[in-house]
Amino acid sequence: MSQAKLSLKVGVHDSTVYRWIKQFREDGVILYRDWRDSNKTHHAEYKVVEKVIDAYQRPARTRTWNVCHATKRDHAKEPPKPATRQGWNVHEGGRR
């Protein structure tokens, strides 16, 4: 995928993708290889270095706070709401 297409897919400007790739190369996160084919078209290939990603991975987040009491309530005791779809009441079988 080209850098221009990647920028469209991610939703950022082309220059942002170019800046990210430059930063990834400097940090050693990706291995970069480029070449020109027989038509003089420039190509670039990127390979992610997984060891670098694993070394800087954030630790798993653990919950150390109390759960809100609103999430503890028993939802099974609440009466079910009637199922409706596009104005039809499914339980009554007729139009509202």
HELIX and SHEET records of a PDB file:
HELIX    1   1 GLN A    3  VAL A   10  1                                   8    
HELIX    2   2 ASP A   14  ASP A   27  1                                  14    
HELIX    3   3 GLU A   50  ALA A   55  1                                   6    
HELIX    4   4 HIS A   69  THR A   71  5                                   3    
HELIX    5   5 HIS A   75  LYS A   77  5                                   3    
SHEET    1   A 2 ILE A  30  ARG A  36  0                                        
SHEET    2   A 2 HIS A  42  VAL A  48 -1                                        
SHEET    1   B 3 THR A  84  ARG A  85  0                                        
SHEET    2   B 3 TRP A  88  ASN A  89 -1                                        
SHEET    3   B 3 GLY A  94  ARG A  95 -1                                        
END                                                                             
